[in-house]
Amino acid sequence: MEERLVLRNLKSINGQALDIIIENGRIADITESGAGRGQQVWDGAGAYVSSGWIDMHVHAFPEFHPYGDEIDAIGVRQGVTTIIDAGSCGSDRIAELAGSAKNAKTRLFAFLNISRIGLQRVDELSRLEWIDKISVQEAVQKNRSFIVGLKARISQSVVGEQGIEPLRRARELSDETGLRLMVHIGSGPPEIEEVVPLLDRGDIITHYLNGKSNNLFDEEGQPLKVLQEAIARGVHLDVGHGTASFSFKIAEAAKRHGIPPDTISTDIYRGNRLNGPVYSLANVLSKFLYLGYSLEDTLAAVTTRAADWLGKPELGRIRIGEPANLTLFTVENGPAVLVDSEGEQRNTDQLIQVKGAVAHGEFIECEVRA
């Protein structure tokens, strides 16, 4: 029997004070603040508790450069209990990524890159022979519990002279495997008006707030017709901040027009974790507080809505008897500067700072740059 762990003096997103008692990796009880009893006690001193954060777009295959990092460095050490690798590996190496998940404290799933070589090169869709239908199908069959979707990076530097054809093939693979697509949008060609109509309900546009010339808003900040039509079809909008894919100006336009993110993600890897502008999921979430989204809506984008897209609603709730999957954080008041991918700065007076996480029954105390 493991010792009972009491997380004391927490508060829920709606402000309710509580203690959470964890035993044998599960939530044994949720009591009023100060009432919990156990052999180990961590005093949260009024920190918020939510279900464990889910980052829908990371790069967690450290062998690849520049887009790679260690699983737990971008996971539990930053208070993120579940991460989804967004296409680092294609069929050639997805088994290695799946194997590495077994040695991590962070829960890991992956989008399979439709290019068999994955991010071994940054032009992985520039040769159509790298989109190998049979190897994709075999990789999906062997790693069904690990692969949550297919990834296609559809921007000029990736597809080269192939234009929209890699996305057409991704669409076919999605239909054949039953897996939804995550599509990276960026600089054209292909033009955004060619890309978005190929996405169906449940497919993900990641980098939807990027500030490149081929983005989803016009020069006056009005949403393009293809974006409005995609929303009506049920296409899922993901942030995927990254080094070059989040613009305050575009995010402010989206907020004005009532086009919020379905999920907030980082597109984090070693370089933008250490040197910015991403740093952490907490940093990205702080940008949405600055933009005027409520704490409740901001947190839903990394808890319930992400869990629902994954088809794993248990990851987005806190319930007695279920595995303990938690993130503990504070909202600190005080002046700070936030930076987007364009180098634009915004002054804020609120920062989300992570304090700890519970994953696989283990409490990990952590504090990262916000």
Kinemage of the C-alpha trace (Angstrom):
@kinemage 1
@onewidth
@group {chain A} dominant
@subgroup {mainchain}
@vectorlist {calphas} color= white
{ca met a 1} P 0.000 0.000 0.000
{ca glu a 2} L 1.276 3.442 -0.913
{ca glu a 3} L 1.088 6.285 1.573
{ca arg a 4} L -1.880 8.613 1.271
{ca leu a 5} L -0.933 11.939 -0.278
{ca val a 6} L -2.948 15.006 0.631
{ca leu a 7} L -2.898 18.016 -1.668
{ca arg a 8} L -4.086 20.633 0.783
{ca asn a 9} L -5.554 24.131 0.455
{ca leu a 10} L -6.303 23.998 -3.250
{ca lys a 11} L -9.088 25.720 -5.130
{ca ser a 12} L -11.046 24.694 -8.181
{ca ile a 13} L -11.353 26.960 -11.215
{ca asn a 14} L -14.657 28.272 -9.802
{ca gly a 15} L -12.934 29.159 -6.525
{ca gln a 16} L -14.104 26.307 -4.272
{ca ala a 17} L -11.540 25.519 -1.545
{ca leu a 18} L -10.710 21.837 -1.231
{ca asp a 19} L -8.246 19.076 -0.402
{ca ile a 20} L -7.589 16.118 -2.689
{ca ile a 21} L -6.471 12.818 -1.192
{ca ile a 22} L -4.573 10.381 -3.427
{ca glu a 23} L -3.995 6.724 -2.620
{ca asn a 24} L -2.585 3.989 -4.837
{ca gly a 25} L -2.506 6.409 -7.762
{ca arg a 26} L -6.220 7.211 -7.545
{ca ile a 27} L -8.275 10.006 -6.077
{ca ala a 28} L -9.458 8.556 -2.789
{ca asp a 29} L -11.432 11.573 -1.641
{ca ile a 30} L -12.140 15.252 -2.239
{ca thr a 31} L -12.867 17.122 0.990
{ca glu a 32} L -13.264 20.630 2.280
{ca ser a 33} L -9.999 22.525 2.630
{ca gly a 34} L -7.946 21.412 5.638
{ca ala a 35} L -9.935 18.241 6.274
{ca gly a 36} L -7.751 15.813 4.339
{ca arg a 37} L -5.612 13.378 6.311
{ca gly a 38} L -2.619 11.385 5.087
{ca gln a 39} L 1.039 10.529 5.639
{ca gln a 40} L 2.286 12.995 3.002
{ca val a 41} L 0.983 16.533 2.715
{ca trp a 42} L 1.654 19.185 0.085
{ca asp a 43} L 0.257 22.581 0.989
{ca gly a 44} L -0.942 24.313 -2.140
{ca ala a 45} L -1.463 27.589 -0.310
{ca gly a 46} L -4.448 28.469 -2.472
{ca ala a 47} L -3.112 27.165 -5.800
{ca tyr a 48} L -5.641 26.216 -8.443
{ca val a 49} L -6.168 22.579 -9.385
{ca ser a 50} L -7.431 21.345 -12.733
{ca ser a 51} L -7.404 18.045 -14.493
{ca gly a 52} L -3.975 17.435 -15.985
{ca trp a 53} L -3.096 19.765 -18.835
{ca ile a 54} L -3.011 18.339 -22.353
{ca asp a 55} L -0.703 19.867 -24.961
{ca met a 56} L -2.035 18.851 -28.382
{ca his a 57} L 1.054 19.897 -30.372
{ca val a 58} L 4.609 19.178 -29.218
{ca his a 59} L 7.763 17.595 -30.660
{ca ala a 60} L 9.055 14.912 -28.317
{ca phe a 61} L 11.494 12.887 -30.408
{ca pro a 62} L 14.884 14.206 -29.226
{ca glu a 63} L 16.896 12.544 -32.005
{ca phe a 64} L 15.497 15.009 -34.559
{ca his a 65} L 16.910 18.521 -34.869
{ca pro a 66} L 15.722 21.222 -34.662
{ca tyr a 67} L 12.237 19.912 -33.858
{ca gly a 68} L 12.785 17.615 -30.893
{ca asp a 69} L 12.921 17.495 -27.101
{ca glu a 70} L 12.782 15.134 -24.130
{ca ile a 71} L 9.290 13.911 -23.224
{ca asp a 72} L 9.278 14.883 -19.556
{ca ala a 73} L 11.090 18.198 -20.186
{ca ile a 74} L 8.027 19.411 -22.078
{ca gly a 75} L 5.612 17.305 -20.062
{ca val a 76} L 5.348 16.804 -16.317
{ca arg a 77} L 8.279 19.081 -15.505
{ca gln a 78} L 6.130 21.862 -16.930
{ca gly a 79} L 2.961 20.633 -15.267
{ca val a 80} L 1.646 19.017 -18.461
{ca thr a 81} L 0.502 15.451 -17.838
{ca thr a 82} L -0.394 14.503 -21.434
{ca ile a 83} L 1.390 15.543 -24.617
{ca ile a 84} L 0.626 14.737 -28.233
{ca asp a 85} L 3.616 14.588 -30.542
{ca ala a 86} L 2.515 16.350 -33.721
{ca gly a 87} L 4.099 14.353 -36.497
{ca ser a 88} L 7.744 14.152 -35.510
{ca cys a 89} L 7.843 10.575 -36.758
{ca gly a 90} L 6.551 8.856 -39.826
{ca ser a 91} L 6.241 5.120 -40.277
{ca asp a 92} L 10.018 4.624 -40.295
{ca arg a 93} L 10.456 5.594 -36.631
{ca ile a 94} L 7.046 5.814 -34.964
{ca ala a 95} L 7.715 2.555 -33.104
{ca glu a 96} L 10.741 4.181 -31.434
{ca leu a 97} L 8.638 7.102 -30.263
{ca ala a 98} L 5.971 4.744 -28.949
{ca gly a 99} L 8.637 2.776 -27.098
{ca ser a 100} L 10.060 5.880 -25.450
{ca ala a 101} L 6.651 6.650 -23.975
{ca lys a 102} L 6.955 3.589 -21.736
{ca asn a 103} L 9.882 5.150 -19.855
{ca ala a 104} L 8.339 8.587 -19.352
{ca lys a 105} L 6.254 9.977 -16.515
{ca thr a 106} L 4.275 12.031 -19.021
{ca arg a 107} L 1.449 10.374 -20.954
{ca leu a 108} L 2.325 10.474 -24.655
{ca phe a 109} L 0.318 9.981 -27.841
{ca ala a 110} L 1.215 10.925 -31.401
{ca phe a 111} L 0.039 12.074 -34.776
{ca leu a 112} L 1.732 9.980 -37.440
{ca asn a 113} L 3.478 12.048 -40.103
{ca ile a 114} L 2.208 10.931 -43.516
{ca ser a 115} L 5.822 11.134 -44.733
{ca arg a 116} L 7.616 7.965 -43.749
{ca ile a 117} L 10.779 9.956 -42.860
{ca gly a 118} L 8.972 12.390 -40.546
{ca leu a 119} L 10.998 15.370 -39.391
{ca gln a 120} L 14.310 13.742 -40.228
{ca arg a 121} L 14.221 16.546 -42.820
{ca val a 122} L 12.147 19.732 -42.816
{ca asp a 123} L 10.992 19.181 -46.416
{ca glu a 124} L 9.512 15.782 -45.667
{ca leu a 125} L 6.669 16.116 -48.214
{ca ser a 126} L 8.784 17.387 -51.107
{ca arg a 127} L 9.006 13.892 -52.631
{ca leu a 128} L 5.781 11.973 -53.133
{ca glu a 129} L 7.484 8.584 -52.795
{ca trp a 130} L 7.951 9.371 -49.111
{ca ile a 131} L 4.150 9.192 -48.728
{ca asp a 132} L 3.952 5.408 -48.628
{ca lys a 133} L 0.357 4.254 -48.198
{ca ile a 134} L 1.239 0.691 -47.187
{ca ser a 135} L 3.763 1.751 -44.535
{ca val a 136} L 1.276 4.244 -43.096
{ca gln a 137} L -1.402 1.575 -42.822
{ca glu a 138} L 1.002 -0.902 -41.233
{ca ala a 139} L 2.236 1.677 -38.701
{ca val a 140} L -1.336 2.545 -37.746
{ca gln a 141} L -2.262 -1.102 -37.336
{ca lys a 142} L 0.734 -1.817 -35.093
{ca asn a 143} L 0.370 1.334 -32.973
{ca arg a 144} L -3.402 1.863 -32.870
{ca ser a 145} L -3.526 2.764 -29.175
{ca phe a 146} L -0.693 5.278 -29.558
{ca ile a 147} L -1.502 7.069 -32.824
{ca val a 148} L -4.397 9.537 -32.502
{ca gly a 149} L -4.337 11.004 -36.007
{ca leu a 150} L -2.313 11.796 -39.114
{ca lys a 151} L -0.148 14.904 -39.575
{ca ala a 152} L 0.575 16.799 -42.765
{ca arg a 153} L 2.622 20.001 -42.831
{ca ile a 154} L 1.275 21.923 -45.788
{ca ser a 155} L 3.498 24.933 -46.375
{ca gln a 156} L 5.883 25.807 -49.184
{ca ser a 157} L 9.106 24.911 -47.368
{ca val a 158} L 7.744 21.430 -46.630
{ca val a 159} L 5.954 20.447 -49.833
{ca gly a 160} L 8.301 22.153 -52.323
{ca glu a 161} L 7.013 21.729 -55.848
{ca gln a 162} L 4.336 19.187 -54.856
{ca gly a 163} L 1.749 21.865 -54.041
{ca ile a 164} L -1.544 20.580 -52.689
{ca glu a 165} L -0.979 16.938 -53.719
{ca pro a 166} L 0.432 15.802 -50.331
{ca leu a 167} L -2.749 17.025 -48.636
{ca arg a 168} L -4.926 15.206 -51.160
{ca arg a 169} L -3.022 12.035 -50.303
{ca ala a 170} L -3.350 12.786 -46.590
{ca arg a 171} L -7.116 13.089 -47.088
{ca glu a 172} L -7.194 9.669 -48.743
{ca leu a 173} L -5.127 8.131 -45.945
{ca ser a 174} L -7.430 9.683 -43.355
{ca asp a 175} L -10.478 8.215 -45.031
{ca glu a 176} L -8.847 4.775 -45.336
{ca thr a 177} L -7.500 4.569 -41.766
{ca gly a 178} L -10.363 6.364 -40.013
{ca leu a 179} L -7.877 8.749 -38.391
{ca arg a 180} L -8.445 12.492 -38.433
{ca leu a 181} L -5.928 14.949 -39.833
{ca met a 182} L -3.897 17.634 -38.143
{ca val a 183} L -2.779 20.044 -40.849
{ca his a 184} L -0.027 22.610 -40.328
{ca ile a 185} L -0.692 25.810 -42.280
{ca gly a 186} L 1.997 28.323 -43.165
{ca ser a 187} L 3.555 30.148 -46.081
{ca gly a 188} L 2.207 29.435 -49.561
{ca pro a 189} L 2.000 28.050 -52.053
{ca pro a 190} L -0.250 26.166 -51.728
{ca glu a 191} L -2.645 29.001 -50.935
{ca ile a 192} L -4.798 28.775 -47.847
{ca glu a 193} L -7.928 28.755 -50.054
{ca glu a 194} L -6.719 25.426 -51.510
{ca val a 195} L -5.844 23.877 -48.159
{ca val a 196} L -8.783 24.473 -45.833
{ca pro a 197} L -11.594 23.062 -48.045
{ca leu a 198} L -9.946 19.630 -47.862
{ca leu a 199} L -10.509 19.421 -44.097
{ca asp a 200} L -13.568 17.741 -42.595
{ca arg a 201} L -15.329 17.718 -39.225
{ca gly a 202} L -12.904 16.859 -36.437
{ca asp a 203} L -9.805 17.550 -38.506
{ca ile a 204} L -7.440 20.087 -36.945
{ca ile a 205} L -5.998 23.280 -38.358
{ca thr a 206} L -2.921 23.966 -36.249
{ca his a 207} L -1.213 27.398 -36.309
{ca tyr a 208} L -4.586 29.027 -37.020
{ca leu a 209} L -3.374 32.308 -35.444
{ca asn a 210} L -0.165 32.599 -37.452
{ca gly a 211} L 0.756 36.004 -38.878
{ca lys a 212} L 2.195 34.916 -42.213
{ca ser a 213} L 0.852 36.336 -45.479
{ca asn a 214} L -0.996 33.080 -46.184
{ca asn a 215} L -3.027 33.200 -42.956
{ca leu a 216} L -6.757 32.874 -42.255
{ca phe a 217} L -7.547 36.595 -41.909
{ca asp a 218} L -7.392 39.385 -44.477
{ca glu a 219} L -5.435 42.646 -44.183
{ca glu a 220} L -8.311 44.271 -42.272
{ca gly a 221} L -8.398 41.395 -39.783
{ca gln a 222} L -11.582 39.901 -41.214
{ca pro a 223} L -11.827 36.096 -41.195
{ca leu a 224} L -11.561 34.549 -44.657
{ca lys a 225} L -14.597 32.790 -46.101
{ca val a 226} L -12.752 29.437 -46.041
{ca leu a 227} L -12.231 29.821 -42.294
{ca gln a 228} L -15.875 30.613 -41.657
{ca glu a 229} L -16.929 27.637 -43.771
{ca ala a 230} L -14.484 25.369 -41.933
{ca ile a 231} L -15.883 26.420 -38.569
{ca ala a 232} L -19.390 25.676 -39.837
{ca arg a 233} L -18.221 22.180 -40.894
{ca gly a 234} L -16.796 21.471 -37.443
{ca val a 235} L -13.092 21.793 -38.244
{ca his a 236} L -11.109 22.088 -34.997
{ca leu a 237} L -8.904 25.176 -34.430
{ca asp a 238} L -5.626 24.640 -32.588
{ca val a 239} L -3.085 27.312 -31.630
{ca gly a 240} L 0.286 25.559 -32.118
{ca his a 241} L 2.186 28.692 -31.032
{ca gly a 242} L 5.695 27.641 -32.047
{ca thr a 243} L 8.629 29.779 -33.066
{ca ala a 244} L 6.861 31.333 -36.056
{ca ser a 245} L 3.132 30.618 -35.802
{ca phe a 246} L 1.405 32.888 -33.259
{ca ser a 247} L 0.627 36.560 -33.858
{ca phe a 248} L -0.950 38.830 -31.249
{ca lys a 249} L -2.511 40.905 -34.044
{ca ile a 250} L -4.179 37.860 -35.597
{ca ala a 251} L -5.207 36.526 -32.175
{ca glu a 252} L -6.771 39.893 -31.352
{ca ala a 253} L -8.661 39.829 -34.667
{ca ala a 254} L -9.901 36.318 -33.936
{ca lys a 255} L -11.097 37.431 -30.490
{ca arg a 256} L -12.961 40.413 -31.979
{ca his a 257} L -14.763 38.140 -34.405
{ca gly a 258} L -15.612 35.457 -31.842
{ca ile a 259} L -13.270 32.795 -33.239
{ca pro a 260} L -11.677 31.271 -30.124
{ca pro a 261} L -9.320 28.306 -30.120
{ca asp a 262} L -10.756 24.874 -29.593
{ca thr a 263} L -7.415 23.840 -28.101
{ca ile a 264} L -4.347 25.811 -27.017
{ca ser a 265} L -1.024 24.141 -27.719
{ca thr a 266} L 2.633 25.104 -27.795
{ca asp a 267} L 4.428 23.450 -30.739
{ca ile a 268} L 7.245 23.302 -28.192
{ca tyr a 269} L 10.679 21.804 -28.755
{ca arg a 270} L 14.110 22.365 -27.263
{ca gly a 271} L 14.916 25.634 -29.031
{ca asn a 272} L 11.727 27.555 -28.314
{ca arg a 273} L 11.485 26.089 -24.816
{ca leu a 274} L 14.900 27.412 -23.823
{ca asn a 275} L 15.062 30.574 -25.938
{ca gly a 276} L 11.419 31.498 -26.450
{ca pro a 277} L 9.015 32.705 -27.537
{ca val a 278} L 7.125 29.644 -26.249
{ca tyr a 279} L 8.935 28.631 -23.022
{ca ser a 280} L 6.010 26.591 -21.657
{ca leu a 281} L 2.317 25.861 -21.962
{ca ala a 282} L 1.801 28.147 -18.951
{ca asn a 283} L 3.349 30.995 -20.940
{ca val a 284} L 1.027 30.391 -23.891
{ca leu a 285} L -2.014 30.188 -21.616
{ca ser a 286} L -1.012 33.511 -20.040
{ca lys a 287} L -1.249 35.094 -23.506
{ca phe a 288} L -4.889 34.073 -23.727
{ca leu a 289} L -5.653 35.598 -20.335
{ca tyr a 290} L -4.068 38.784 -21.696
{ca leu a 291} L -6.302 38.570 -24.780
{ca gly a 292} L -9.342 38.633 -22.529
{ca tyr a 293} L -10.367 34.991 -22.374
{ca ser a 294} L -11.587 33.859 -18.970
{ca leu a 295} L -9.519 31.496 -16.860
{ca glu a 296} L -12.283 28.901 -17.207
{ca asp a 297} L -12.309 29.085 -21.020
{ca thr a 298} L -8.508 29.133 -21.220
{ca leu a 299} L -8.152 26.036 -19.068
{ca ala a 300} L -10.912 24.187 -20.945
{ca ala a 301} L -8.727 24.462 -24.063
{ca val a 302} L -6.055 22.283 -22.405
{ca thr a 303} L -8.350 20.007 -20.398
{ca thr a 304} L -11.931 19.117 -21.322
{ca arg a 305} L -11.906 20.159 -24.981
{ca ala a 306} L -8.577 18.452 -25.664
{ca ala a 307} L -9.720 15.318 -23.822
{ca asp a 308} L -12.959 15.232 -25.798
{ca trp a 309} L -11.125 15.492 -29.137
{ca leu a 310} L -8.922 12.570 -28.057
{ca gly a 311} L -11.995 10.540 -27.138
{ca lys a 312} L -10.623 10.256 -23.599
{ca pro a 313} L -12.993 12.358 -21.453
{ca glu a 314} L -11.526 10.877 -18.272
{ca leu a 315} L -8.397 12.968 -18.885
{ca gly a 316} L -10.480 16.115 -18.532
{ca arg a 317} L -12.129 15.465 -15.185
{ca ile a 318} L -11.383 15.095 -11.470
{ca arg a 319} L -13.431 12.274 -9.972
{ca ile a 320} L -13.189 10.095 -6.874
{ca gly a 321} L -12.063 6.558 -7.718
{ca glu a 322} L -10.386 7.495 -11.000
{ca pro a 323} L -6.618 7.806 -11.636
{ca ala a 324} L -5.142 11.020 -10.287
{ca asn a 325} L -4.322 13.262 -13.246
{ca leu a 326} L -3.859 16.834 -12.046
{ca thr a 327} L -2.127 20.132 -12.678
{ca leu a 328} L -1.561 22.653 -9.881
{ca phe a 329} L -0.933 26.287 -10.751
{ca thr a 330} L -1.314 29.875 -9.634
{ca val a 331} L -2.263 33.106 -11.361
{ca glu a 332} L 0.293 35.652 -10.242
{ca asn a 333} L -0.416 39.377 -10.347
{ca gly a 334} L 2.346 41.737 -11.374
{ca pro a 335} L 3.853 43.350 -14.457
{ca ala a 336} L 5.325 41.074 -17.131
{ca val a 337} L 6.050 41.116 -20.851
{ca leu a 338} L 4.686 38.538 -23.292
{ca val a 339} L 6.211 38.023 -26.753
{ca asp a 340} L 4.633 36.464 -29.830
{ca ser a 341} L 6.273 34.744 -32.800
{ca glu a 342} L 6.588 38.044 -34.668
{ca gly a 343} L 8.597 39.680 -31.875
{ca glu a 344} L 5.560 41.781 -30.886
{ca gln a 345} L 5.367 42.467 -27.160
{ca arg a 346} L 2.382 42.935 -24.874
{ca asn a 347} L 2.436 44.092 -21.267
{ca thr a 348} L 0.362 42.030 -18.886
{ca asp a 349} L -0.406 41.989 -15.181
{ca gln a 350} L -1.228 38.265 -14.911
{ca leu a 351} L 0.914 35.196 -15.403
{ca ile a 352} L -0.054 31.559 -14.996
{ca gln a 353} L 2.676 29.712 -13.138
{ca val a 354} L 2.659 25.953 -12.734
{ca lys a 355} L 3.471 24.501 -9.322
{ca gly a 356} L 3.098 20.769 -9.710
{ca ala a 357} L 1.446 17.827 -11.400
{ca val a 358} L 0.180 14.382 -10.533
{ca ala a 359} L 0.708 11.768 -13.239
{ca his a 360} L 0.531 7.981 -12.921
{ca gly a 361} L 0.011 8.432 -9.193
{ca glu a 362} L 3.221 10.413 -8.674
{ca phe a 363} L 3.359 13.999 -7.475
{ca ile a 364} L 5.921 16.098 -9.312
{ca glu a 365} L 6.645 19.528 -7.866
{ca cys a 366} L 7.734 21.867 -10.618
{ca glu a 367} L 8.167 25.504 -11.398
{ca val a 368} L 9.092 26.673 -14.863
{ca arg a 369} L 9.612 30.004 -16.534
{ca ala a 370} L 6.193 31.427 -17.382
